[in-house]
């Protein structure tokens, strides 16, 4: 392969790890899908029940999970340096200022 000596690679061991990883990925996908369907159905039934002691916790959980992607996005907006400022020359040293330095 591209003139490289690959004789040190034991493909039998590598293929065992790849097969184990693939099987684990499929198992995890099946378990997560079934669990998500069951949990999601229970939450939906709780929200549709009309009883406050079921509706309120389910609503808090659902709305809380919906806002989780906003947390990293908001942190990135707040914490990320302004990209326009990063490439401007610094007048005090006479060289370019790059983010993080």
N, C-alpha and C positions, 0 to 999 in steps of 0.2 A: 504494500500500500504506500504509494508515493515514495518508494525507495527506502522506507524505514524498516528496520528489523523489529518485527512484532513477535518474535519467538518467545519473549519473556511473558507474554500475556496468556493466561490460562482461560481460554474461552469457555471451558466447561464450568468453571467456578462463576464466571461473569454471567453466563446464561442462567444458572441457578438463582442468582440474586435478582436478575431481571424477571424471571418467572415468578419468584416469590413476591416481588414488588407489584407485579401486575395483578396477581391473585388478591393481594391485600387491598389494592386500589379498587378492584371490583367489589370485594366484600364490603369495604367501607362505603362505597357509593350506594350499594343496595341497602345497608343498614340505615344510612343517613336519609335515604329517600323514604323508606318505610316509616322511620321515626318522624320525619318531617310531615308526612301525610297524616299520621295519627295525631301528632301534637297540633298541627294546623287545624285539623278537623275539630279537635276538642276546643281550641281557642275560638273558632268560628261559632261553635254551638254555645259556648259561654257568652259570647257577645250578642248572639241572637236570642238568648234566653229571656231577656227582659228583667231578670232579677239583678238588683244592684250589687249584691255580694259576689256575683259571678261576672257581671258586665264590667265593673270597675277594674278589677285586677287584670282581666284579659285586655281591656282597652289600654291600660298603662303599659303592659308588656308589649303589645303590638306597636303602639306609638313610640315607645322607647326603642324598639328594634328598628323601626323605620328611620329614626334619627341617628343611629350609630354611624352610617356612612358620612354624615355631616361633621362628625367630630374630627376625623383625620383631615377632611377637606378644610375645615375651619382652622385647625392647627397649622396646616401647611400655608394657608394664606397669611396667618398671623406671624409665623416663625420664619418663613422663607424670606431671604433678603431680596430686595428689589433688584431684578435682573438688569434693569437699565442702568442702575448705579454701579454695577459690578465691573463694567468694562470701561468706565470713564477714567481718563488720566487723573492721577492725584497731583495736585499742584504743589503740595508741601515736599514731596520726595522726587517729583519729576518722572515717575514711572507709573505703569498701569497698576490699578488695584483690582485684584480678582477676588471673588467671593471666597470667604473662608480663610484668607491670608491676612 
